[in-house]
């Protein structure tokens, strides 16, 4: 399994709009992508201009399909002007034995 984490620094004036579009993106990913197993969106009231995403895919190929999807391309276009920066990292999930 491939885990993807993303930390967004959101423009302060765009927090409400960003929350709307990122929550829609999570819903779309889970409903439209068979290999998207988890898509969590996290906020912290103490840091309202930040968001943390945790996504889980079957493998790298599934994540590549996610990046090529129309709903991701729409999210990327809508969210781009709303954020100051983002950091994306990928991880290999290691199940506990």
Secondary structure, DSSP 8 states (H G I E B T S, - for coil): -EEEEEEEEE-GGGHHHHHHHHHHHHHHHHHH-TTEEEEEEEEETTEEEEEEEEEEESSHHHHHHHHHSHHHHHHHHHHHTTEEEEEEEEEE-----
